[in-house]
Amino acid sequence: MKYLMYLRKNIMDKSVVKLNQRTILAILIVFSILQALYNALLPIYLDEAYYWVWAMRPEFSYYDHPGMVAWMIYPFTFIANNEFTIRLSTVIAMSVTVWYLVKVSLEAFQNDEEKNTAWYVFFIFIANPAVHMGYVFITPDSPLMMFWAAGLYYTFMALKYGKTKDFIISGFLVGAMMLSKYAGILFPAAVFLYILICRRDVLKDYRLWVSLIIAILCLFPIFYWNYQYDWISIKFQYEHGTSSGFSFAGWDFILFILGSLFVIPTPVFGYVFLKYLWLKDYLHNKEVLFFIFLALVPMLFFFYKGFFKKMELNWIIPAFISSIILIGYAVAKYNMKKTFKYGIIFSLVLVVILKLAPVLPFPAHLNIAERLIGYKEAVIQFEKYIKDDDLIFSNHLTTASMLTFYLPEHPLTHINVPSRFSQYTIWDETDGIFNYDKEGVYFGKDDAYNFLKEKYSSVIPLEVIKVTPYNAFEKTFYVYRCIP
C-alpha cells in the first residue's frame, strides 16, 4: 500500500514537472518571438557591429575576446545582415539560459515548500531589465550566460546522479564557457571549490577528470590563435582586469558593489538574495550549497578585483545567473509572495522605460539609447563620397564597424590613424594599411587632418557631417579623401 502511494505521488510529481516545463516553454517561445521583433526596430549597437565584423572574418579567436560570439552570429549572416537576424543569436542564447535555469530549479527543489521555485526563477529572470538588454544586444556575455546556465544543470545532474553522459556534457559546456569569455574559468573554479569542501568523494571519480580534460581540449582555438600572436589576447585580458598596484579604487569599488547587488538583480531581489545569505539555513544542504558556491565565487572574485581597479557591471553576470536560482528558492521557501510581487512590478516598470527609451522625451544625457542613434544617418550622408576602388578608413573600432555594417555590400573598413589596439590593428597590419600607399576616404569622429597630412601626399577635406537625432547628442564626423 505504501509502495502504491509512493508510486502514485511520484507519477503525479513527474506529470506536474512536465506540465510546468511545457507551460513555461510555451510562454518562453511567445516571449522570445516578441523580443526578436522588437530587436528589428533598434539600430545596431557599437559593440554589436564590432562582433558582427568578426563574424564576417571568422577566426579561431580574437584580440578582445574568444571567438564564440562571432561563431554564434556567423550562421545568421547567411540569412541576412541586419539588426533582426544578427540579434537572433542572443534571443536564442538568453532563452536557452532561462530554460536551463528552470530545468535545474525543477530538479533541485522538489519539496512542497520549494516546488514553485522554477516559476519564481522564470519570472524574475524574464522581468529583469539587465536580461532584457541581453535579449537585445549580442555580446560575449550572451553565450557565456547560456553555457553557464546549461553547465549549472548538467554539473548538478552529474553530481547528484553520477551519470557519465552528464559529466561529459559538463566538460564540453565548461569549455564553451571559456570559448565565450575568459571569465568562464570561474565556473570550474567554483565547482572544484565546492567539491573540495562539500563533495570530496567525487574527487575519486575518474569521470570528473575526464570532464576536465574535455574542457581543456575545447580551448584549442584560444591557445592556437594566441600562440600565433604571442599570447596577446590573454595578456590583454589579464592587464584589462588587473590593477598595477594595490591602492583602493574608492567610489568605483563602492558603486560596483551596489550595482552588483542592487542594480543587476534590482533592489528588491538584491534584498532577497542578501537576506537569504544572512539566514544561513543552507549550511547543511549540499544541493543548495552548490548554487551558493556558483554565485559567491565569481561575485567575491570580482569584488576583490574591484577593490583595486574599476570593474564593469556586466563582468559579474555569471554570479547573477547562479544567484537568481537562490532568489527564486528563497521566495518559494519563505513564501515571500508580496516581496515577489513588488519586485516584479519594479522590474517591469524599468523594463518599460528601457524598451521605450528611444522614443521617450529624455534629455540626451539621461537617454540610455543615446549610443544607438545617429550613426546610420551619418553613414548614409557619407556614402556619396566613396568611389569604386576606394578603401574606407576610420579612427576607431566602433566607428569602423558601423561603417561596414551600414554601407552597401559591407566593405571592410580600416583604421589608418592612432587608435587603441584591437582586432582591426591585426587585420590592418596584415593588409598593409599602415604603408599608407592606398587611396581611400576617411570617416571618423576625430579631426585627423594633421596626422593624415603627414602620411599622405594629399588630404582633401570633403565635409563635416553633423547629425542631431531626437533626444541624443549631436554627432560630428570628419570626411577626408586620402591620396598617396
C-alpha positions as CSV (number, residue, x, y, z in Angstrom):
1,M,0.0,0.0,0.0
2,K,2.8,2.4,0.9
3,Y,4.5,1.5,-2.3
4,L,1.4,2.3,-4.3
5,M,1.0,5.6,-2.6
6,Y,4.7,6.4,-3.3
7,L,4.3,5.4,-6.9
8,R,1.2,7.5,-7.3
9,K,2.8,10.5,-5.7
10,N,6.0,10.0,-7.9
11,I,3.9,9.8,-11.1
12,M,1.9,12.9,-10.1
13,D,5.1,14.8,-9.2
14,K,6.6,13.9,-12.6
15,S,3.5,14.9,-14.5
16,V,3.4,18.2,-12.6
17,V,7.0,18.8,-13.6
18,K,6.3,18.0,-17.2
19,L,3.2,20.3,-17.2
20,N,5.3,23.1,-15.7
21,Q,8.0,22.6,-18.3
22,R,5.5,22.7,-21.2
23,T,3.7,25.8,-19.8
24,I,7.0,27.6,-19.3
25,L,8.3,26.6,-22.7
26,A,5.1,28.0,-24.4
27,I,5.4,31.3,-22.5
28,L,9.1,31.4,-23.4
29,I,8.5,30.9,-27.1
30,V,6.0,33.7,-27.3
31,F,8.2,36.0,-25.2
32,S,11.2,35.2,-27.4
33,I,9.3,36.0,-30.6
34,L,8.2,39.3,-29.3
35,Q,11.8,40.1,-28.2
36,A,13.1,39.3,-31.7
37,L,10.5,41.5,-33.4
38,Y,11.4,44.4,-31.0
39,N,15.1,44.0,-31.9
40,A,14.4,44.7,-35.5
41,L,13.3,48.3,-34.5
42,L,16.6,49.3,-32.9
43,P,19.8,50.4,-34.7
44,I,22.8,48.2,-34.2
45,Y,24.9,48.9,-31.1
46,L,28.5,49.9,-31.4
47,D,30.0,46.8,-29.9
48,E,27.5,44.5,-31.7
49,A,28.7,45.9,-35.0
50,Y,32.3,45.1,-34.0
51,Y,31.4,41.4,-33.1
52,W,29.4,41.2,-36.4
53,V,32.6,42.2,-38.3
54,W,34.4,39.4,-36.5
55,A,31.8,37.0,-37.9
56,M,32.4,38.3,-41.4
57,R,36.1,37.3,-40.9
58,P,35.9,34.0,-38.9
59,E,38.9,33.1,-36.9
60,F,39.8,30.7,-34.1
61,S,39.8,33.6,-31.6
62,Y,40.2,37.4,-31.5
63,Y,42.2,40.0,-29.7
64,D,39.4,41.3,-27.4
65,H,37.6,38.0,-26.6
66,P,37.5,34.4,-27.6
67,G,35.5,33.6,-30.8
68,M,32.2,32.2,-29.5
69,V,30.2,35.5,-30.0
70,A,31.3,35.6,-33.7
71,W,30.7,31.9,-34.2
72,M,27.1,32.4,-32.9
73,I,26.5,35.4,-35.2
74,Y,28.1,33.7,-38.3
75,P,25.2,31.3,-39.3
76,F,22.7,34.1,-39.3
77,T,24.8,36.1,-41.8
78,F,23.7,33.6,-44.4
79,I,20.1,34.7,-43.9
80,A,20.7,38.5,-43.9
81,N,22.9,41.1,-42.3
82,N,20.6,43.3,-40.4
83,E,19.6,44.0,-36.8
84,F,16.9,41.3,-36.7
85,T,19.0,38.4,-37.9
86,I,22.2,39.2,-36.0
87,R,20.3,39.5,-32.8
88,L,18.5,36.2,-33.3
89,S,21.7,34.7,-31.8
90,T,21.2,36.5,-28.5
91,V,17.5,35.8,-28.3
92,I,18.3,32.1,-28.6
93,A,21.1,32.3,-26.1
94,M,19.0,34.1,-23.5
95,S,16.0,31.8,-24.0
96,V,18.3,28.7,-23.6
97,T,19.7,30.4,-20.4
98,V,16.3,30.7,-18.7
99,W,15.2,27.3,-19.9
100,Y,18.2,25.6,-18.1
101,L,17.6,27.7,-15.0
102,V,14.1,26.4,-14.9
103,K,15.2,22.8,-15.5
104,V,17.8,22.9,-12.8
105,S,15.3,24.5,-10.4
106,L,12.8,21.8,-11.1
107,E,15.4,19.2,-10.5
108,A,16.9,20.7,-7.3
109,F,13.8,21.8,-5.4
110,Q,11.0,19.3,-5.3
111,N,9.7,19.5,-1.7
112,D,6.3,21.0,-1.2
113,E,7.7,24.3,0.2
114,E,10.1,24.6,-2.7
115,K,8.1,23.4,-5.7
116,N,7.3,26.8,-7.1
117,T,11.0,27.8,-7.2
118,A,11.2,27.2,-11.0
119,W,8.2,29.5,-11.6
120,Y,9.7,32.3,-9.5
121,V,13.1,31.9,-11.2
122,F,11.5,32.1,-14.6
123,F,9.5,35.3,-14.0
124,I,12.3,37.0,-12.0
125,F,14.6,36.3,-15.0
126,I,12.4,37.4,-17.8
127,A,11.2,40.5,-16.0
128,N,14.8,41.6,-15.2
129,P,15.9,44.8,-17.0
130,A,19.5,43.5,-17.5
131,V,18.1,40.4,-19.1
132,H,16.0,42.5,-21.5
133,M,19.2,44.2,-22.6
134,G,20.8,40.8,-23.0
135,Y,17.9,39.8,-25.2
136,V,18.6,42.8,-27.5
137,F,22.4,43.2,-27.7
138,I,24.6,40.3,-28.8
139,T,27.8,40.4,-26.8
140,P,30.2,37.7,-25.4
141,D,28.0,37.7,-22.3
142,S,25.2,36.1,-24.3
143,P,26.9,32.8,-25.0
144,L,28.6,32.9,-21.5
145,M,25.2,33.1,-19.8
146,M,23.8,30.3,-22.0
147,F,26.6,27.9,-21.4
148,W,26.8,28.8,-17.7
149,A,23.2,28.1,-17.1
150,A,23.4,24.8,-19.1
151,G,26.6,24.0,-17.2
152,L,24.7,24.5,-13.9
153,Y,22.1,22.0,-14.9
154,Y,24.4,19.2,-16.2
155,T,27.0,19.6,-13.5
156,F,24.3,19.5,-10.9
157,M,22.9,16.3,-12.5
158,A,26.4,14.8,-12.7
159,L,27.0,15.4,-9.0
160,K,23.5,14.2,-8.0
161,Y,23.0,11.1,-10.1
162,G,26.6,10.3,-11.3
163,K,25.7,9.6,-14.9
164,T,28.6,9.5,-17.3
165,K,26.8,11.5,-20.0
166,D,26.2,14.4,-17.6
167,F,29.9,14.5,-16.8
168,I,30.8,14.5,-20.5
169,I,28.3,17.2,-21.4
170,S,29.5,19.3,-18.5
171,G,33.1,19.2,-19.8
172,F,32.0,20.5,-23.2
173,L,29.9,23.2,-21.6
174,V,32.8,24.4,-19.4
175,G,35.0,24.6,-22.5
176,A,32.3,26.5,-24.3
177,M,32.0,29.0,-21.4
178,M,35.7,29.8,-21.7
179,L,35.4,30.0,-25.5
180,S,32.8,32.6,-24.9
181,K,34.6,34.8,-22.3
182,Y,37.7,34.3,-20.2
183,A,35.6,34.8,-17.1
184,G,34.2,31.3,-17.8
185,I,37.2,29.9,-15.9
186,L,35.3,30.9,-12.7
187,F,32.7,28.1,-13.2
188,P,35.1,25.2,-12.9
189,A,36.9,27.1,-10.1
190,A,33.7,27.4,-8.2
191,V,32.7,23.8,-8.8
192,F,36.1,22.4,-7.7
193,L,36.0,24.6,-4.5
194,Y,32.5,23.2,-3.8
195,I,33.7,19.6,-4.4
196,L,36.7,20.1,-2.1
197,I,34.6,21.4,0.7
198,C,31.3,19.5,0.3
199,R,31.8,16.6,-2.0
200,R,35.3,15.2,-1.7
201,D,34.0,11.8,-2.7
202,V,33.7,13.0,-6.3
203,L,37.5,13.5,-6.5
204,K,37.9,9.7,-6.7
205,D,35.5,9.6,-9.7
206,Y,37.6,9.4,-12.9
207,R,34.8,10.9,-14.9
208,L,35.3,14.2,-13.1
209,W,38.9,14.3,-14.5
210,V,37.7,13.2,-17.9
211,S,35.3,16.1,-17.8
212,L,38.1,18.5,-17.0
213,I,40.3,17.1,-19.8
214,I,37.4,17.6,-22.3
215,A,37.0,21.2,-21.1
216,I,40.8,21.9,-21.6
217,L,40.8,20.3,-25.1
218,C,37.9,22.6,-26.1
219,L,40.3,25.5,-25.6
220,F,42.4,24.6,-28.6
221,P,41.1,27.5,-30.7
222,I,42.2,30.0,-28.0
223,F,45.6,28.5,-27.5
224,Y,46.3,28.1,-31.2
225,W,45.3,31.7,-32.0
226,N,47.2,33.2,-29.1
227,Y,50.3,31.1,-29.9
228,Q,50.3,32.7,-33.4
229,Y,50.1,36.2,-31.9
230,D,52.4,35.9,-28.9
231,W,49.6,35.4,-26.4
232,I,48.4,39.0,-26.9
233,S,44.7,38.3,-26.1
234,I,45.4,36.6,-22.8
235,K,47.9,39.3,-21.8
236,F,45.3,42.0,-22.8
237,Q,42.5,40.4,-20.7
238,Y,44.8,40.0,-17.7
239,E,46.0,43.6,-17.8
240,H,42.5,44.8,-18.6
241,G,41.1,43.3,-15.4
242,T,44.1,43.6,-13.1
243,S,45.4,46.7,-11.3
244,S,49.1,47.5,-11.4
245,G,49.1,48.3,-7.7
246,F,47.0,47.7,-4.6
247,S,45.5,51.2,-4.0
248,F,41.9,51.3,-3.0
249,A,39.6,52.1,-6.0
250,G,37.4,54.3,-3.9
251,W,33.9,55.2,-5.3
252,D,34.4,52.9,-8.3
253,F,34.5,50.0,-5.8
254,I,31.5,51.1,-3.8
255,L,29.5,51.7,-7.0
256,F,30.4,48.3,-8.3
257,I,29.3,46.6,-5.1
258,L,26.0,48.5,-5.1
259,G,25.5,47.8,-8.8
260,S,26.2,44.1,-8.4
261,L,23.8,43.7,-5.5
262,F,21.0,46.1,-6.3
263,V,21.2,47.2,-10.0
264,I,21.6,44.0,-11.8
265,P,19.2,41.9,-9.7
266,T,17.1,45.1,-8.9
267,P,16.9,46.4,-5.3
268,V,14.0,44.2,-4.3
269,F,15.6,40.9,-5.4
270,G,19.0,42.0,-4.3
271,Y,17.5,42.4,-0.8
272,V,16.0,38.9,-1.1
273,F,19.5,37.5,-2.0
274,L,21.3,39.2,0.9
275,K,18.5,38.2,3.4
276,Y,18.8,34.5,2.3
277,L,22.6,34.6,2.7
278,W,22.1,36.0,6.2
279,L,19.7,33.3,7.3
280,K,22.4,30.6,6.7
281,D,19.9,27.7,6.7
282,Y,21.7,26.3,3.6
283,L,24.9,25.4,5.5
284,H,23.8,21.7,5.9
285,N,22.1,21.4,2.5
286,K,24.7,20.3,0.0
287,E,22.5,20.8,-3.1
288,V,21.7,24.4,-2.2
289,L,25.4,25.0,-1.3
290,F,26.2,24.1,-4.9
291,F,24.3,27.2,-6.1
292,I,25.8,29.2,-3.2
293,F,29.3,28.4,-4.4
294,L,28.5,29.1,-8.1
295,A,27.1,32.5,-7.1
296,L,29.6,33.7,-4.5
297,V,32.9,32.6,-6.1
298,P,32.6,34.8,-9.2
299,M,31.0,37.5,-7.1
300,L,33.7,37.6,-4.5
301,F,36.4,37.3,-7.2
302,F,35.2,40.5,-8.9
303,F,34.7,42.2,-5.6
304,Y,38.3,41.5,-4.8
305,K,39.5,42.8,-8.2
306,G,37.1,45.8,-7.9
307,F,38.7,46.8,-4.6
308,F,41.8,47.8,-6.6
309,K,40.5,48.6,-10.1
310,K,37.3,49.8,-11.8
311,M,35.2,46.8,-12.8
312,E,32.4,46.8,-15.4
313,L,29.0,45.6,-14.1
314,N,28.5,43.1,-16.9
315,W,31.6,41.3,-15.8
316,I,29.7,40.0,-12.7
317,I,26.9,38.5,-14.8
318,P,27.9,34.8,-14.1
319,A,27.2,35.5,-10.4
320,F,23.8,36.8,-11.3
321,I,22.9,33.7,-13.3
322,S,23.7,31.5,-10.3
323,S,22.2,33.8,-7.6
324,I,18.9,34.1,-9.4
325,I,18.2,30.5,-8.5
326,L,18.8,31.2,-4.9
327,I,16.5,34.3,-5.1
328,G,13.7,32.1,-6.5
329,Y,14.3,29.5,-3.9
330,A,14.2,32.0,-1.1
331,V,10.9,33.4,-2.4
332,A,9.4,30.0,-2.6
333,K,10.7,28.6,0.7
334,Y,9.8,31.6,2.8
335,N,6.5,32.3,1.0
336,M,7.7,35.8,0.1
337,K,4.8,36.4,-2.4
338,K,4.3,40.1,-1.5
339,T,8.1,40.8,-1.9
340,F,8.0,38.9,-5.2
341,K,5.0,40.9,-6.5
342,Y,6.7,44.2,-5.6
343,G,10.0,43.1,-7.2
344,I,8.3,42.1,-10.4
345,I,6.3,45.4,-10.6
346,F,9.5,47.4,-10.0
347,S,11.4,45.3,-12.6
348,L,8.6,45.7,-15.2
349,V,8.5,49.5,-14.8
350,L,12.2,49.6,-15.5
351,V,11.7,47.3,-18.5
352,V,9.0,49.6,-20.0
353,I,11.4,52.6,-19.6
354,L,14.2,50.6,-21.3
355,K,12.0,49.5,-24.2
356,L,10.6,52.9,-24.8
357,A,13.8,54.8,-24.2
358,P,14.5,55.6,-27.9
359,V,11.2,57.5,-28.2
360,L,10.7,58.9,-24.7
361,P,11.5,62.6,-24.3
362,F,14.5,62.1,-22.1
363,P,17.3,64.7,-22.3
364,A,20.3,63.3,-24.1
365,H,22.4,62.7,-21.0
366,L,19.7,60.5,-19.5
367,N,18.8,58.6,-22.7
368,I,20.2,55.1,-22.3
369,A,19.7,54.5,-26.0
370,E,21.8,57.5,-27.0
371,R,24.7,55.4,-28.2
372,L,22.5,53.7,-30.8
373,I,21.2,56.8,-32.6
374,G,22.6,58.8,-35.4
375,Y,25.3,56.6,-36.9
376,K,23.1,55.2,-39.7
377,E,22.1,58.6,-40.8
378,A,25.7,59.8,-40.9
379,V,26.8,56.8,-42.9
380,I,24.1,57.4,-45.5
381,Q,25.4,61.0,-45.9
382,F,29.0,59.7,-46.2
383,E,28.2,57.1,-48.8
384,K,28.2,59.5,-51.8
385,Y,31.9,60.2,-51.4
386,I,33.0,56.6,-52.0
387,K,34.5,55.6,-55.3
388,D,34.6,52.1,-56.7
389,D,38.2,51.3,-55.8
390,D,38.4,53.3,-52.6
391,L,39.4,51.8,-49.2
392,I,37.3,53.0,-46.3
393,F,39.2,54.4,-43.3
394,S,38.1,55.4,-39.8
395,N,39.5,56.3,-36.4
396,H,38.1,53.7,-34.0
397,L,36.9,50.1,-34.0
398,T,33.3,51.0,-33.3
399,T,33.0,53.7,-36.0
400,A,34.8,51.4,-38.4
401,S,32.3,48.6,-37.6
402,M,29.3,50.9,-38.0
403,L,30.6,51.9,-41.5
404,T,31.0,48.3,-42.6
405,F,27.6,47.4,-41.2
406,Y,25.6,50.2,-42.8
407,L,27.4,50.7,-46.1
408,P,26.0,48.7,-49.1
409,E,27.9,45.4,-49.7
410,H,29.6,45.8,-46.3
411,P,33.1,46.7,-47.3
412,L,35.7,46.1,-44.6
413,T,36.7,49.4,-43.0
414,H,40.3,50.0,-41.9
415,I,41.8,52.2,-39.2
416,N,44.6,54.4,-40.5
417,V,45.1,56.8,-37.6
418,P,46.3,56.2,-34.0
419,S,43.7,54.2,-32.1
420,R,43.6,51.6,-29.3
421,F,44.9,48.2,-30.2
422,S,42.1,45.9,-31.4
423,Q,41.4,43.2,-33.9
424,Y,41.5,45.9,-36.6
425,T,45.1,46.5,-35.8
426,I,46.0,42.9,-36.6
427,W,43.9,42.9,-39.8
428,D,45.3,46.3,-40.9
429,E,48.9,45.2,-40.3
430,T,48.2,42.1,-42.4
431,D,46.5,44.1,-45.1
432,G,49.3,46.6,-45.3
433,I,47.2,49.6,-44.4
434,F,50.0,51.2,-42.3
435,N,52.1,51.6,-45.5
436,Y,49.7,54.5,-46.4
437,D,50.0,53.6,-50.1
438,K,46.4,53.1,-50.9
439,E,43.8,55.7,-51.8
440,G,40.6,56.0,-49.8
441,V,38.2,58.1,-47.9
442,Y,38.3,58.8,-44.2
443,F,35.2,59.0,-42.0
444,G,35.7,59.4,-38.3
445,K,34.8,61.3,-35.1
446,D,38.4,62.6,-34.8
447,D,39.6,65.5,-36.9
448,A,42.7,63.6,-38.0
449,Y,43.7,66.1,-40.8
450,N,47.1,66.9,-39.4
451,F,48.1,63.2,-38.9
452,L,46.7,62.2,-42.3
453,K,48.6,65.1,-43.9
454,E,51.9,63.6,-42.6
455,K,51.1,60.2,-44.1
456,Y,49.5,61.0,-47.5
457,S,50.7,63.3,-50.2
458,S,47.2,64.9,-50.5
459,V,44.4,65.1,-47.9
460,I,41.3,66.7,-49.3
461,P,38.5,67.9,-46.8
462,L,35.2,66.8,-48.2
463,E,32.6,67.5,-45.5
464,V,32.0,67.8,-41.8
465,I,28.8,65.7,-41.2
466,K,26.7,66.7,-38.3
467,V,23.7,64.6,-37.2
468,T,21.4,65.7,-34.3
469,P,18.9,62.9,-33.7
470,Y,15.9,63.2,-31.4
471,N,16.8,63.1,-27.7
472,A,20.5,62.3,-28.5
473,F,23.7,64.3,-28.6
474,E,24.9,65.8,-31.8
475,K,27.4,63.6,-33.6
476,T,30.1,65.0,-35.7
477,F,32.1,63.1,-38.3
478,Y,35.0,64.4,-40.5
479,V,35.4,63.2,-44.1
480,Y,38.7,63.4,-46.0
481,R,39.9,61.9,-49.2
482,C,43.4,60.4,-48.7
483,I,45.7,60.2,-51.8
484,P,49.2,58.5,-51.5
